[in-house]
Amino acid sequence: MASNYGLNFGFRRSDETMGTREGRLKTPLAGTFRQGMWVSQDPAADGFLKAAAADAPGEPGVTGLLIQEEAHFNSVYGNDDAGFDSFSSRLGVAKNNTRSVIWTGPGLKVWFRNTAGSTRADGRIIAAVTMVDFTGLILGDYLKWDGTKYVEGTAANAGLKITKIDAANTYLEAVVLR
C-alpha cells in the first residue's frame, strides 16, 4: 500500500505484518517534527519522543520513523480556512503534544522528497524542506540520520538503504533495515 504523508514523505510498502509500531508517545510541546523524520523515545520526558540523535540506528519500539495520522482528520475545532491539500503544513508536519507512533520493521519501503520553497496562488508561502542530503548518494547506499535530515551512512549506523534514486537528486525510495 502506497501512502502520502505530505510532499516529503510516504510509504511505498507498509504491510501490517512487516511493521513494528510503538505508540502511546507524544510529539514534544514545541518544535517542528516532520512526518518520516527519525525519532526516539525521550528518556528525559516520559511519554514523549524527540528527534533521534545523529547516527542512531533503528531499534524496534525505541527509534524509527515518526508517523502521526492526526493531521489526516479534520476537526470542527481546527482552523481549516487555508484549505487542506498536499501543500498544507498540517499534513507533512506533526502536531505538537499529540499522539504519534514510531515505525520500524525490516522491509518497510518509504520515499523521501526534498521540495523547494514556493508561494501558492492563494498566497500561502510553502517553506523549502530538505529531508535528505543527496550529496554523493547512489543506489544501494545506506542512509543515517544526522539529527536533522538523512545523509549517507554505513551498515553500522544506518536505518535505511536506498532502493531507487532520481537523477535530479530530489527523490529517493529506501527500505527500513530494522
Secondary structure, 3 states (H helix, E strand, C coil): CCCCCCCCEEEEECCCCCCEEEEEEECCCCCCEECCCEEEECCCCCCEEEECCCCCCCECCCEEEEECCHHHCCCCCCCCCCCCCCCCHHHHEECCCCEEEEEECCCCEEEEECECCEECCCCCEECCECCECCCCCCCCCEEEECCCCEEEECCCCCCEEEEEECCCCCEEEEEECC
